[in-house]
Amino acid sequence: MKVLIIEDNSLKREKIVEFFLSKYSAEVEEAASYNGALAAAWDRKFDLLVLDMSMPTFDRSEVTQGGRFRTLAGKEVATKLKRGGKLVPFVVLTGYKDFSFDSKSLSIQQIHDLLVGLGDEYKGCIVFNSADVQWQEELTMVVENIKC
């Protein structure tokens, strides 16, 4: 299984990578920004994308903060890949239950409702909490359904 993990938080990304390597011996690639995600997903074929919802436009470094922060970057990445015929199965794994932008707020349920419109490639929205294993159990169900 080839997985692209799109996550700007290095600690969360490390936990997700560890999950896939230990449980599935997966081939894992990582991206930490909107542009990094698009470049990786456009150029290579993956079996699954694990998308964070909010991330910077560019990869962060010691000299840059990553440009404009995109509250709905995960949705934007999936939408752009869908339009280009490059969308593969994906799941959103986020630490937030509400997303605020432009003086608006969307709940995780509203995000889910928007993503359902992208079709069968959308496999769900999981809330990440490093203090428990529920996210791992939910992600396991997603992976097992894809492998069938």
C-alpha positions in Angstrom: 0.0 0.0 0.0 1.3 3.4 -1.0 0.1 6.3 1.2 0.6 10.0 1.0 0.3 11.7 4.4 -0.4 15.4 4.1 0.1 17.0 7.5 1.9 20.2 8.6 2.3 19.3 12.3 5.5 17.2 12.5 4.5 15.4 15.7 1.1 14.4 14.3 2.6 13.4 11.0 5.1 11.2 12.9 2.3 9.4 14.7 0.5 8.8 11.4 3.6 7.5 9.7 4.3 5.2 12.6 0.8 3.9 12.4 1.1 3.0 8.7 4.6 1.6 9.0 3.9 -0.6 12.0 0.4 -1.8 11.0 0.6 -2.1 7.2 4.3 -1.9 6.3 3.1 0.7 3.9 5.2 2.8 1.6 4.7 6.2 3.0 5.4 9.7 1.5 4.9 12.9 3.3 3.8 16.5 2.4 3.5 19.4 4.8 1.7 22.1 2.8 -1.0 22.7 0.2 1.6 23.1 -2.6 3.6 20.1 -1.4 0.5 17.9 -1.3 -0.6 18.9 -4.8 2.9 18.3 -6.3 3.2 14.8 -4.7 -0.3 13.7 -5.5 -0.2 15.0 -9.0 3.1 13.4 -9.9 2.8 10.0 -8.3 0.1 7.3 -7.8 -1.1 6.5 -4.2 -3.6 4.0 -2.8 -4.6 6.5 -0.1 -4.3 10.1 0.8 -4.5 11.1 4.5 -5.3 14.8 4.4 -5.1 17.3 7.2 -7.8 20.0 6.7 -5.8 23.1 7.6 -2.2 23.9 6.5 0.1 26.5 5.1 0.4 27.2 1.3 4.1 26.4 1.3 6.4 24.2 3.4 7.6 25.9 6.5 11.3 26.4 7.0 13.6 28.3 9.3 13.2 31.4 7.2 9.6 31.2 6.2 6.3 30.5 7.9 4.8 28.8 4.8 2.8 31.7 3.3 -0.9 32.1 3.7 -2.5 29.7 6.1 -5.4 27.8 4.4 -8.1 26.7 6.8 -9.7 24.4 4.2 -6.6 23.3 2.4 -7.5 19.6 2.6 -10.8 20.3 0.8 -9.0 22.5 -1.8 -6.4 19.8 -2.5 -9.1 17.1 -2.9 -11.2 19.3 -5.1 -8.2 20.3 -7.4 -7.2 16.6 -7.7 -10.8 15.6 -8.6 -11.0 18.2 -11.3 -7.7 17.0 -12.8 -8.8 13.3 -12.7 -6.0 12.5 -10.1 -8.1 12.0 -6.9 -7.6 8.6 -5.2 -9.3 7.4 -2.0 -8.7 9.9 0.7 -9.6 10.4 4.4 -9.4 13.6 6.4 -7.6 13.3 9.7 -7.8 16.5 11.7 -7.3 17.7 15.2 -10.2 20.2 15.0 -13.9 19.9 15.2 -14.6 23.5 14.0 -13.0 25.5 11.2 -13.1 29.3 11.2 -12.3 31.4 8.2 -13.4 34.8 6.7 -15.5 35.4 9.9 -17.4 32.1 9.1 -17.3 28.8 10.9 -17.8 25.3 9.7 -18.3 22.2 11.9 -16.6 18.9 11.1 -20.0 17.6 10.1 -20.4 20.5 7.6 -16.9 19.7 6.2 -18.0 16.1 5.9 -21.1 17.2 4.0 -19.0 19.2 1.5 -16.5 16.4 1.0 -19.2 13.8 0.3 -19.9 15.8 -2.9 -16.4 14.7 -4.2 -17.7 11.1 -4.7 -16.7 7.7 -3.6 -13.0 8.6 -3.2 -14.0 10.4 0.0 -13.7 7.8 2.9 -14.6 10.0 5.9 -13.4 12.5 8.4 -11.6 11.4 11.5 -10.7 13.5 14.6 -7.1 13.0 15.7 -6.4 13.0 19.4 -2.9 11.8 20.4 -4.2 10.9 23.9 -6.4 8.0 22.6 -6.5 5.3 20.0 -9.9 5.9 18.5 -8.4 7.7 15.5 -6.3 4.6 14.8 -9.3 2.3 15.0 -11.3 4.5 12.6 -8.3 4.8 10.2 -7.9 1.0 10.3 -11.5 0.6 9.2 -10.9 3.0 6.3 -7.8 1.1 5.2 -9.4 -2.3 5.5 -12.3 -1.1 3.3 -10.0 0.2 0.7 -7.9 -3.0 0.6 -11.1 -5.2 0.0 
